[in-house]
Amino acid sequence: MNLVLVVVIGALTYGSRAISVVALPRPRGRLEHVLARMPAPIFASLAVLSLINADRSLVPLPVWTAALGALVTTPRRSLALALIGGVCGYLVGRVLTGTP
């Protein structure tokens, strides 16, 4: 994967979100309630998949602490904060395991 591809994918991801916020009306009623609860189950499924290897064994401690760090930040509903929490958790896990 090269830098141009990463930039294009990022532009498509965030561009489509920005356009939907500007162009589409805010959902109302029951649909709004369902959509408001959607990110938590999606995050949970991604988190669980990242904690188990392909051979069904558990991943190392730094990955667990990274997931915990990201999980702690989820009430703020900010992707940037979740990423920062994950990185901080990973670093804590590396210190705990003594990994340089």
Secondary structure, DSSP 4 states (H G I P E B T S, - for coil): --HHHHHHHHHHHHHHHHHHHHHSPPP-HHHHHHHHHSHHHHHHHHHHHHTB-TTSPBPPHHHHHHHHHHHHHGGG--HHHHHHHHHHHHHHHHHHHT--
